[in-house]
Amino acid sequence: MPILHRLNDGIAVLSLELGRGNAIDPPFIDALHASLDEVERSDARALVITGKGRVFCGGLDLVTLYGFDAAGMDRFVAALDGIFRRVFAFERPTVAAVNGHALAGGCILAMACDRRVMADGPYQIGLNEAQLGIPFPAAPFEIACQATPTAARSATIVQGRRYSPVAAHAAGLVHRLGAGGGALEDALDDARLFAALGPAAARAVKAELVAPVLARIDATAAPRRARFLEHWFSPEARARIGALREELLARHKPAAP
């Protein structure tokens, strides 16, 4: 299964195992929605999202998305806004167990969770949208602003700095470094603290916390999506994204016999 789901002492754990670095494409979004539906139907009181191996989530699937036309890309960005908004607003408290690299959209996915625990290893977390010549859609932008301490916003959101786990913790992008090089067990510890709360009260308090951010997302989604698409198809962004796409294709090219 692309997303493994298990229930552990009232905590739902979703393990992203979609291949290709958990690159975000339409099937990724559909699979995550389906898994969140399953969690909502369960009696879980908290949710942990993690990845597999050395990657939590590598961001958008640029290899596939580069070929989308304007209408297809418009639908994708709307769906992207929708899945990030849903994770951010999820009624149960959420913890990201960032087991490895979390870049661009993968960083946003982690930021959409209430708490972030990152494995301490040779990994990077950060945003590269501005470096690719594209602005943020509404949900990624508002979530990034909410999750990034003010002192780190320029370096993180504008410059696109990539942080090591230790630097990310120092900057406040992640709340905790996992003991022993992992992230899941410490994330489960945080989730147990959430699960011990009165569920109705926890949902009410979280709803109040996220409401102003959701209002900004909803108010700006359409114009920010239009601006994103304008830049996505600009010559500068096509050149930058195309170069990165070629790099990704070369990296995953099968070895010659």
C-alpha angles and dihedrals in degrees: 000000000000093000118031115211126196135162117226119182092325093319121114115214120199114193113196108220104157098130130235091071092305088287111193114245133139094283090050090053092047092049093049092049090051091050092048088051088055092050091050090054091051129077092246115143096195138018132222120195119196141158137223133265115332097344132071094178128327097206132243120004095246092174091065101029094053089073097050117113122228095272093047093047091048090055091047095051090049089052091046091053088048098053095045090047090050095051091046092049096039108142095226117068111261134211125191113216096200100201096175143335116006110183134170106324089012089058090049090051090055091045090053089066122087093236133023126205115182130197112242106235144094092314136123134214125189151101126270104176097113090046089057091050097250131116124224125269114235102268097045092047097049093043092049091050091048094049099042119078112238094248091057100042099094094049093041104039104026104029094034096225116190113221132205113227091259092049091045090054092048090050092049097244091121124034099211143013115228117248117242094017096292133101109198101076093049090045089053089052090055091045091053090057089053092045091054091062124095100271097218092050092045091053093048094050093046091049090055092048096052098038097089091049092048090051091054091047092051094045095051104031098101100045093042091049090052091049091048091053092048091056095038091062096040117115092244095052093042089055094048096043091043091053092051090046091055090049091053092048092050091048092055098037111127114252116256114257 
